[in-house]
Amino acid sequence: MRVRTPFGRVGFGKRLVASVAALATIAGIGVVAGTGTASAWGTGTGFQQFRVDGCGMPGGVKVRSWSKPGNYKTVVMLDGLRATNDVSGWEHETNVQNMVDRGVNVVMPVGGAASFYSDWNAPSNFNGQTYTYKWNCVIANTLPQALYARNMVPSGKLAIAGISMGGNAALVVAANNKRYYSHAFSMSGYLNLSAPGMKSAIRVALLDADGGPWNSDSMWGPPWSTRWYDNDPFVQITKMHDLKVRVASGSGIPGGYNQNENLVSIVQGVPLETLSLAQTRAFEVQAFVNRVQLTTDYPFAGTHKWGYWQDMMWRALQQGWFR
């Protein structure tokens, strides 16, 4: 099993300075890889691989799925900032595809590094991207339509869940596409992008991401653009009525999945999760004020690491959230 390293090819010192400059916040959104217990690729009950229309993104979007007749729900799983193009981080690092044997079909779109699963304004000019990201079009339109065509939506609507960057997107996509989505789950998401310092932190995160540097102005425009608010779960909260919303975050305290982990990796994961916890708690208050019902999962221990996200998914299943 391949473990994605937190800071890739560039020197740790340079990236640590970048992280501190961004309030030691999200310069590594979704980057800290867990050790996981993933199965071999392409194995398991009802495995399929297919492609869906990429809304102008060349080659379409690869989708890997696990489904079983008689299951009661299908969940779309979104990756983090350093998503790769072979398989999803969820498949690289966890065993959540095995939920197919517990009543829940699992669908993993592949790719979308640094995309926030959004429709960008333009190609990223910093790294010479030749096309414009159109991930919202895929997640909100062509993917659901393909799943309906394959009879993979047993309950009539889908659930969507994601970590970090994908957690933000899961809530925003579901809020704006309730014709397709009934459940939305954010794990370790940064759910108040309008908070002081967050736009600068996002900018640094995209500059730092694999395949970059990515230009955040190409994504949602300059910091004063209204598109930043369109993609902020905190601002979009009033659209989440009638959704079954769930949020989760670790405490930042190292736990079982941090055993045998080097100190550098722990130091990276702790502040990321601490910030996520603060933002998720603030989102919970915002939901209460706006009478949006949600369930929460705040384990005592947990850093920004795949093992904890795997456990959050299984707890959601065990507690009946997908029903």
C-alpha positions as CSV (number, residue, x, y, z in Angstrom):
1,M,0.0,0.0,0.0
2,R,1.3,3.4,-0.9
3,V,1.4,6.1,1.7
4,R,1.4,9.7,0.4
5,T,4.0,11.8,2.1
6,P,3.0,15.1,3.6
7,F,5.4,17.4,1.9
8,G,6.4,15.7,-1.3
9,R,9.6,16.7,-3.2
10,V,10.3,20.2,-1.9
11,G,12.4,20.6,1.2
12,F,10.6,20.4,4.6
13,G,12.1,23.7,5.8
14,K,10.7,25.7,2.9
15,R,7.2,24.2,3.3
16,L,7.2,24.6,7.1
17,V,7.9,28.4,6.6
18,A,5.0,28.5,4.2
19,S,2.7,26.8,6.7
20,V,3.6,29.2,9.5
21,A,3.1,32.2,7.2
22,A,-0.4,30.9,6.6
23,L,-1.1,30.9,10.4
24,A,0.2,27.3,10.6
25,T,-3.2,26.3,9.2
26,I,-4.0,24.6,6.0
27,A,-0.9,24.6,3.9
28,G,-1.2,20.9,3.9
29,I,-5.0,20.4,3.6
30,G,-5.6,16.7,3.2
31,V,-1.9,15.9,2.9
32,V,-1.2,13.9,6.0
33,A,-1.6,10.3,4.9
34,G,-2.6,7.6,7.3
35,T,-1.3,4.1,7.4
36,G,-4.8,2.6,6.7
37,T,-5.7,-1.0,6.0
38,A,-6.7,-0.7,2.3
39,S,-7.5,-3.8,0.2
40,A,-5.8,-4.5,-3.1
41,W,-7.0,-2.2,-5.8
42,G,-10.0,-3.5,-7.8
43,T,-10.9,-6.2,-5.4
44,G,-14.0,-6.6,-3.2
45,T,-17.7,-7.0,-3.7
46,G,-19.2,-5.5,-6.9
47,F,-16.1,-3.6,-8.1
48,Q,-16.5,-1.5,-11.2
49,Q,-14.4,1.1,-13.0
50,F,-15.9,3.5,-15.5
51,R,-15.6,7.1,-16.8
52,V,-18.1,9.9,-16.7
53,D,-18.3,13.1,-18.8
54,G,-15.7,15.5,-17.4
55,C,-17.7,18.7,-18.4
56,G,-14.8,19.7,-20.7
57,M,-12.0,18.2,-18.7
58,P,-10.1,16.0,-21.1
59,G,-10.6,12.3,-20.9
60,G,-13.5,12.5,-18.6
61,V,-13.3,11.5,-14.9
62,K,-12.4,8.0,-13.7
63,V,-14.8,6.5,-11.2
64,R,-14.2,3.4,-9.1
65,S,-17.1,1.9,-7.3
66,W,-18.3,-1.0,-5.2
67,S,-22.0,-1.9,-5.3
68,K,-24.3,-4.8,-4.3
69,P,-27.9,-5.5,-5.0
70,G,-30.1,-4.9,-2.0
71,N,-27.9,-2.2,-0.5
72,Y,-29.9,0.8,0.8
73,K,-27.6,3.8,0.1
74,T,-24.8,5.0,-2.1
75,V,-22.1,7.4,-0.9
76,V,-19.8,9.5,-3.1
77,M,-16.4,9.8,-1.4
78,L,-14.3,13.0,-2.0
79,D,-10.5,13.1,-1.6
80,G,-8.2,15.7,-0.1
81,L,-5.9,18.4,-1.6
82,R,-3.2,15.9,-2.9
83,A,-5.6,13.6,-4.7
84,T,-3.8,11.4,-7.2
85,N,-4.9,10.2,-10.7
86,D,-4.5,6.4,-10.1
87,V,-7.1,5.8,-7.4
88,S,-8.7,7.9,-4.6
89,G,-6.9,8.4,-1.3
90,W,-9.8,6.6,0.2
91,E,-8.8,3.5,-1.7
92,H,-5.1,4.1,-1.1
93,E,-5.3,4.4,2.6
94,T,-8.6,3.0,4.0
95,N,-10.9,0.1,3.9
96,V,-14.2,2.0,3.5
97,Q,-15.0,0.2,0.2
98,N,-15.9,-2.7,2.5
99,M,-19.0,-0.9,3.5
100,V,-20.5,-2.4,0.4
101,D,-21.0,-5.5,2.5
102,R,-22.8,-3.6,5.2
103,G,-25.5,-2.0,3.0
104,V,-23.8,1.0,1.6
105,N,-22.5,1.3,-2.0
106,V,-19.2,3.3,-2.3
107,V,-18.3,5.5,-5.2
108,M,-14.9,7.2,-5.5
109,P,-14.2,9.8,-8.3
110,V,-10.5,9.9,-9.0
111,G,-8.4,13.0,-9.4
112,G,-9.0,16.7,-8.7
113,A,-5.8,17.7,-6.9
114,A,-6.1,21.1,-5.3
115,S,-9.5,21.6,-7.0
116,F,-11.8,21.9,-4.0
117,Y,-14.1,19.9,-6.3
118,S,-15.2,23.3,-7.8
119,D,-15.8,24.8,-11.2
120,W,-12.8,27.1,-11.6
121,N,-13.0,30.5,-13.3
122,A,-10.0,29.7,-15.6
123,P,-7.1,27.3,-16.0
124,S,-4.4,27.8,-13.4
125,N,-1.8,30.0,-15.1
126,F,0.9,29.4,-12.5
127,N,1.5,25.8,-13.5
128,G,0.4,26.0,-17.1
129,Q,-2.8,24.0,-16.7
130,T,-4.3,23.6,-20.2
131,Y,-7.9,23.3,-19.2
132,T,-10.3,24.6,-16.6
133,Y,-11.3,22.4,-13.7
134,K,-15.1,21.6,-13.8
135,W,-15.4,19.4,-10.8
136,N,-18.6,20.8,-9.5
137,C,-20.2,20.0,-12.8
138,V,-19.0,16.4,-12.5
139,I,-20.0,15.8,-8.8
140,A,-23.3,17.7,-9.1
141,N,-24.4,16.5,-12.6
142,T,-22.6,14.0,-14.7
143,L,-21.6,11.6,-11.9
144,P,-25.1,11.4,-10.3
145,Q,-26.6,10.9,-13.8
146,A,-24.2,8.1,-14.5
147,L,-25.1,6.4,-11.2
148,Y,-28.8,6.7,-11.9
149,A,-28.2,5.2,-15.3
150,R,-26.4,2.2,-13.7
151,N,-29.2,1.7,-11.1
152,M,-26.7,2.5,-8.3
153,V,-29.0,5.0,-6.3
154,P,-31.2,2.6,-4.4
155,S,-32.8,5.2,-2.0
156,G,-33.5,7.8,-4.7
157,K,-30.8,10.1,-3.6
158,L,-27.1,10.0,-2.8
159,A,-24.9,10.6,0.2
160,I,-21.7,12.5,-0.2
161,A,-18.7,12.6,2.2
162,G,-15.2,14.0,2.1
163,I,-12.1,14.8,4.0
164,S,-10.5,18.2,4.4
165,M,-10.8,20.0,1.0
166,G,-13.4,17.3,0.1
167,G,-15.3,18.0,3.4
168,N,-15.9,21.6,2.4
169,A,-17.1,20.5,-1.1
170,A,-19.4,17.8,0.2
171,L,-21.5,20.3,2.2
172,V,-21.5,22.9,-0.6
173,V,-22.4,20.4,-3.4
174,A,-25.2,18.8,-1.4
175,A,-26.6,22.2,-0.3
176,N,-26.9,23.3,-3.9
177,N,-28.0,19.9,-5.4
178,K,-30.6,18.5,-3.2
179,R,-32.3,16.9,-6.2
180,Y,-29.4,14.4,-6.2
181,Y,-28.1,14.5,-2.6
182,S,-29.8,13.9,0.7
183,H,-26.8,13.3,3.1
184,A,-23.6,15.3,3.4
185,F,-20.6,14.5,5.7
186,S,-17.5,16.6,6.3
187,M,-14.5,15.1,8.1
188,S,-11.8,17.5,9.2
189,G,-13.1,20.2,6.8
190,Y,-12.4,23.9,7.0
191,L,-15.9,25.1,7.1
192,N,-15.6,28.8,7.6
193,L,-13.5,30.1,4.7
194,S,-14.5,33.7,5.4
195,A,-12.8,33.6,8.8
196,P,-9.7,35.9,9.1
197,G,-6.6,34.5,7.5
198,M,-8.4,31.6,5.7
199,K,-8.3,33.0,2.2
200,S,-4.5,33.6,2.6
201,A,-4.1,30.1,3.9
202,I,-6.0,28.6,0.9
203,R,-3.7,30.6,-1.4
204,V,-0.6,29.2,0.3
205,A,-2.1,25.7,0.3
206,L,-2.7,25.8,-3.5
207,L,0.8,27.2,-4.2
208,D,2.2,24.3,-2.2
209,A,0.1,21.5,-3.6
210,D,1.4,18.7,-5.8
211,G,1.2,19.5,-9.5
212,G,1.3,23.2,-8.7
213,P,1.8,25.9,-7.9
214,W,-1.9,26.4,-8.4
215,N,-3.3,30.0,-8.6
216,S,-6.3,30.5,-6.2
217,D,-7.4,33.5,-8.3
218,S,-8.0,31.1,-11.2
219,M,-10.2,29.1,-8.8
220,W,-12.6,31.6,-7.3
221,G,-11.1,34.9,-8.3
222,P,-9.5,37.5,-6.0
223,P,-10.3,37.4,-2.3
224,W,-13.1,39.9,-2.7
225,S,-14.9,37.8,-5.3
226,T,-18.3,36.5,-4.3
227,R,-17.3,33.1,-5.5
228,W,-15.4,32.6,-2.2
229,Y,-18.7,33.0,-0.4
230,D,-20.5,30.7,-2.8
231,N,-18.1,27.9,-1.8
232,D,-18.0,28.6,2.0
233,P,-20.2,26.1,3.9
234,F,-20.5,28.6,6.8
235,V,-22.2,31.1,4.4
236,Q,-24.2,28.5,2.5
237,I,-25.7,27.1,5.7
238,T,-29.3,28.2,5.0
239,K,-29.4,26.0,2.0
240,M,-28.8,22.9,4.1
241,H,-32.3,22.6,5.5
242,D,-33.8,19.2,4.6
243,L,-30.3,17.7,4.3
244,K,-29.0,15.1,6.7
245,V,-25.7,16.8,7.7
246,R,-22.9,15.3,9.7
247,V,-19.6,16.9,10.7
248,A,-16.6,15.4,12.4
249,S,-13.1,16.4,13.5
250,G,-10.4,15.0,15.7
251,S,-9.1,16.9,18.7
252,G,-5.5,17.2,17.5
253,I,-4.3,14.9,20.3
254,P,-2.3,12.0,18.8
255,G,-3.9,8.6,19.3
256,G,-3.6,5.1,18.1
257,Y,-2.9,5.9,14.5
258,N,0.0,8.0,15.5
259,Q,2.0,5.1,17.0
260,N,5.3,4.6,15.3
261,E,4.8,7.9,13.4
262,N,7.8,10.3,13.2
263,L,7.7,13.6,15.1
264,V,7.7,15.7,12.0
265,S,4.5,14.1,10.7
266,I,2.8,14.5,14.1
267,V,3.8,18.2,14.2
268,Q,2.2,18.6,10.8
269,G,-1.0,16.9,11.6
270,V,-1.8,18.4,15.0
271,P,-2.3,22.1,14.0
272,L,-4.3,21.1,10.9
273,E,-6.7,19.1,13.0
274,T,-6.9,21.7,15.8
275,L,-7.9,24.3,13.3
276,S,-10.4,22.0,11.7
277,L,-12.0,21.3,15.1
278,A,-12.3,25.0,15.8
279,Q,-13.9,25.6,12.4
280,T,-16.2,22.6,12.7
281,R,-17.4,23.7,16.1
282,A,-18.1,27.2,14.8
283,F,-20.1,25.6,11.9
284,E,-22.0,23.6,14.4
285,V,-23.1,26.8,16.2
286,Q,-24.0,28.4,12.9
287,A,-26.1,25.4,12.1
288,F,-27.9,25.7,15.5
289,V,-28.6,29.4,14.9
290,N,-30.0,28.6,11.5
291,R,-32.0,25.6,12.7
292,V,-30.1,23.2,10.5
293,Q,-30.0,19.8,12.2
294,L,-26.8,17.8,12.1
295,T,-25.0,15.0,13.9
296,T,-21.4,15.3,15.1
297,D,-18.5,13.1,15.8
298,Y,-15.6,14.5,17.9
299,P,-13.4,11.7,19.0
300,F,-11.1,12.4,22.0
301,A,-7.9,11.7,19.9
302,G,-7.2,12.3,16.3
303,T,-4.9,14.2,13.9
304,H,-5.2,15.0,10.2
305,K,-4.7,11.4,9.2
306,W,-6.5,8.8,7.2
307,G,-6.9,6.2,9.9
308,Y,-9.1,8.6,11.9
309,W,-11.2,9.4,8.8
310,Q,-11.7,5.7,8.2
311,D,-13.0,5.3,11.7
312,M,-15.4,8.3,11.3
313,M,-16.9,6.7,8.2
314,W,-17.5,3.3,10.0
315,R,-19.0,5.1,13.0
316,A,-21.4,7.0,10.7
317,L,-22.5,3.6,9.3
318,Q,-22.8,1.9,12.7
319,Q,-24.8,4.8,14.1
320,G,-27.3,4.6,11.2
321,W,-26.5,7.9,9.6
322,F,-26.8,6.6,6.1
323,R,-30.4,5.5,6.7
